[in-house]
Amino acid sequence: MPRFVIERDIPKIGSAEREALRGAAQKSNGVLAEMKAEKLNIQWEHSYVAGDKTFCIYLAEGEAQIRRHAERQQRRDDPAI
């Protein structure tokens, strides 16, 4: 499967508390589990947090799965893929 780097602008994310980061990760993982149950091929590998940005690495069959994952998380921004 192709590898995607998702860049998001999130003000002050680099100074966020660990619990806030964990909460976001749990929400994302829940959406990934739902998508896997629907036989949609998408997998998170790892993320980086730097300053006002996050960079998340995913494996997916295509960009559509990446965008669907963002929509299901109810993200308001449009990720840079």
C-alpha positions in Angstrom: 0.0 0.0 0.0 1.2 3.6 -0.6 2.5 5.6 2.3 1.0 9.1 3.0 2.3 11.9 5.1 -0.5 14.0 6.5 0.5 17.5 7.6 -1.9 19.5 9.8 -1.6 23.0 11.2 -2.7 22.9 14.8 -1.8 26.0 16.9 0.3 25.2 20.0 0.1 21.5 19.5 3.8 21.2 20.3 3.1 22.4 23.9 0.0 20.3 24.4 -0.3 18.1 27.4 0.3 14.3 26.9 -3.3 13.6 27.9 -4.6 15.8 25.1 -2.4 14.0 22.6 -3.6 10.7 23.9 -7.2 11.7 23.5 -6.7 12.7 19.9 -4.9 9.4 19.2 -7.7 7.4 20.8 -10.3 9.1 18.7 -8.2 8.4 15.5 -7.6 4.8 16.5 -11.4 4.3 17.0 -12.1 5.5 13.6 -9.4 3.3 12.1 -10.9 0.3 13.9 -14.4 1.1 12.4 -12.8 1.5 8.9 -11.0 -1.8 9.3 -14.2 -3.6 10.2 -15.6 -2.2 7.0 -12.7 -3.7 5.1 -11.2 -0.3 4.2 -7.4 -0.6 4.1 -5.8 2.2 6.1 -3.2 1.9 8.8 -1.5 4.5 11.0 2.3 4.1 11.4 3.5 7.0 13.5 3.2 10.7 14.1 5.5 13.6 14.7 4.6 16.8 16.6 6.6 19.9 16.0 5.6 23.5 17.0 2.3 24.2 15.4 2.1 21.1 13.2 1.6 17.4 13.2 2.9 15.0 10.6 1.2 11.6 10.6 2.3 8.7 8.5 -0.4 6.3 7.2 -0.5 3.4 4.8 -3.7 3.3 2.7 -5.0 2.1 -0.6 -5.6 5.7 -1.7 -6.1 9.3 -0.8 -9.9 8.7 -0.4 -9.3 6.5 2.7 -7.2 9.3 4.2 -9.8 11.9 3.6 -12.6 9.6 4.9 -10.6 9.1 8.1 -10.4 12.8 8.6 -14.1 13.3 7.9 -15.1 10.6 10.4 -12.9 12.3 13.0 -15.0 15.4 12.3 -11.9 17.4 11.4 -12.7 20.9 10.1 -9.5 21.4 8.3 -8.4 19.9 5.1 -5.2 17.9 5.6 -2.2 18.5 3.3 -1.6 15.1 1.8 
